[in-house]
Amino acid sequence: MGNIMRKSGDGVAQFRSPRSNRVLDPEVLKSMGNEAYKQGRFSEALALYERAIAIDSNKATYHCNKSAALIGLGRLKDAIVECEEAIRIEPSYARAHSRLATIYFRYSIIINN
C-alpha cells in the first residue's frame, strides 16, 4: 500500500506513511529526489519531486528540480512548463531562468535537425 494523502486544517495536502502515520517532509522528498537524480534514476526522481510539490506547490526549487528530471527523461516541453512555474513563483530564481534557456537551446537543436 502506498502513502496516504490527507489535507491538513490549512488545506495543504500532506503525505502520510501508512506504517508510521507521520507526515513526510517535502524537503526530505526533494533530497531523496536529488539522490535519485544524481544516480540517473530520473523516473524515481520525478515521482519524488511530484510528491514534494503535492505537499507544497509554492516552492520554486521543487518545480525546477522536477524540470531537471523531465529533461533527463527527454520530456522537454513538460520541463519548460515546470521552469515557467518556478519563475512564476520566484521571478528572481536564476537557476530556473538558466535551466529554461538551456531547454530552449536544446529544443531548438532538436527542431533544426
N, C-alpha and C positions, 0 to 999 in steps of 0.2 A: 504494500500500500504506500502511496506517495505522501507528500506533505499536504496538509490541510490549510486552505486559505480562509481566514476569518477577517472581518472588518472590526477594527477597534472602535471605541467610543467616538474618536475623532474622525472616523470614516476612512482611515488609512488601512489598506489591505495588509495583512501580516501573514506570513507563512509560519505554521507551527509543525514541528515534527510530531508525528503521531506517537512515537515512542516516548519522547521526553515532555511533550506538550509545552515546549518553550519556543519563544519567538526567535526565528533566525534573523540575525543582524544582516542588513543589506551590505554592509562593509565587509563582513565575513564572506558573503556570497561573491562580492566583487573580487576579493583576494583569491578565493578559490578559482574564479574565472580567469584571473590573471595567471595563475599557475597552470591551468589547463591550456591557456593560450600560448604560454612560453614553451609548452611541450608539443605544440602543434595540434592539439585536440580542440579544433575550432567549434565543432558542434556542441561539445560539452561546455566550452567557454560561453558560447552564445546562450545556452539554456541557463547558465548561472547568472549571466548579466540580465537576462529577461526576468529571472526571479527577483533580482535586486530591484529592477525597475518596477515590478509589480508591487513591491513594498514601498518604494519611494521613487516616484516617477519624476521628481523635480531635481535630480542630481545630474548635472551635465556630464560628469565623468562616466556614469553608468551608460549613458547613450553613446558617448564617444567610444567607450570600450566595446560596446555591442557593435558599433560600426567597424571596429578593427576585426572582430570575429567574422562579421559578414564579408569583409574584404578577403579574409583567409579562405572563406567558402566560395569566393568568386561572385558573390551577390552584390555587385557594385551599386545598382540602383537602390537597393534596400539600405546599403551603407550610407548613401547620400542622404536619405531621409533621416537616418539616426544622427548624422553630423548636423544637419539643419536643425533638428530638435535640440541638440546640445547647445547650439549657438542661440537658439530662441530662448532657452533657459538662462544661459550665461553668455551674453553677447561679447564679452571680453575674453572668453576662453580660447586662448591662442592655439592650443593643441587641436581643438575641433576645427578651427579655420585652416590650420596646416593640413590636417587629415583630409578635409573636404577638397582642398586644392590638389592634393595627391590623387584622390579618387578621380576628380575631373581629368587630370592629366592621363591617368591610366585608361580611363574610359575613352578619351579622345584617341589614344593609340589603338585601342581595340576597334573603334569605329573606322578609323582610317586604314586599317589593314585588311 
